[in-house]
Amino acid sequence: MANKTTDFFKEAKAELLKVNWPTKQQTINYTLLVIGISIAIAIFLGGLDYFFSYILKTFVIK
């Protein structure tokens, strides 16, 4: 059992060394991109919610 566990961790380490990790600047850029897109989508959906609420209050519920 211990031999299999040791082999697993050795193989996992070997695979992680093959990974092409992003640089610090790439990670920062990707993070800012995700935050920016999330904010843009939140504003868009909030605008739709406000618009449909206004339409509902104005024309349906008088």
C-alpha positions as CSV (number, residue, x, y, z in Angstrom):
1,M,0.0,0.0,0.0
2,A,2.8,2.5,0.9
3,N,4.6,1.6,-2.3
4,K,1.5,2.5,-4.4
5,T,1.1,5.8,-2.5
6,T,4.7,6.7,-3.1
7,D,4.4,5.9,-6.8
8,F,1.3,8.0,-7.1
9,F,3.0,11.1,-5.6
10,K,6.1,10.6,-7.8
11,E,3.9,10.3,-10.9
12,A,1.8,13.3,-9.8
13,K,4.9,15.4,-9.3
14,A,6.3,14.4,-12.8
15,E,3.0,15.4,-14.4
16,L,2.9,18.8,-12.6
17,L,6.4,19.5,-13.9
18,K,5.0,19.1,-17.5
19,V,2.3,21.8,-16.9
20,N,2.8,25.1,-18.7
21,W,2.0,27.4,-15.7
22,P,1.0,31.0,-16.5
23,T,3.3,33.8,-15.5
24,K,2.4,36.2,-12.7
25,Q,1.5,38.9,-15.3
26,Q,-0.7,36.5,-17.2
27,T,-2.5,35.5,-14.0
28,I,-3.1,39.1,-13.1
29,N,-4.4,39.9,-16.6
30,Y,-6.8,36.9,-16.6
31,T,-8.1,37.8,-13.2
32,L,-8.8,41.3,-14.2
33,L,-10.5,40.1,-17.4
34,V,-12.8,37.8,-15.4
35,I,-13.6,40.6,-12.9
36,G,-14.3,43.0,-15.8
37,I,-16.6,40.6,-17.7
38,S,-18.4,39.7,-14.4
39,I,-19.1,43.4,-13.7
40,A,-20.2,44.0,-17.3
41,I,-22.6,41.1,-17.2
42,A,-23.9,42.2,-13.7
43,I,-24.6,45.7,-15.1
44,F,-26.3,44.3,-18.2
45,L,-28.5,41.9,-16.2
46,G,-29.3,44.6,-13.6
47,G,-30.3,46.9,-16.4
48,L,-32.6,44.3,-17.9
49,D,-34.1,43.7,-14.4
50,Y,-34.7,47.4,-13.9
51,F,-36.2,47.8,-17.4
52,F,-38.6,44.8,-17.0
53,S,-39.6,46.0,-13.5
54,Y,-40.3,49.4,-14.9
55,I,-42.4,47.9,-17.7
56,L,-44.2,45.7,-15.3
57,K,-45.0,48.5,-12.8
58,T,-46.0,50.9,-15.5
59,F,-48.2,48.8,-17.8
60,V,-49.3,45.7,-15.9
61,I,-49.6,46.8,-12.3
62,K,-51.3,50.2,-12.1
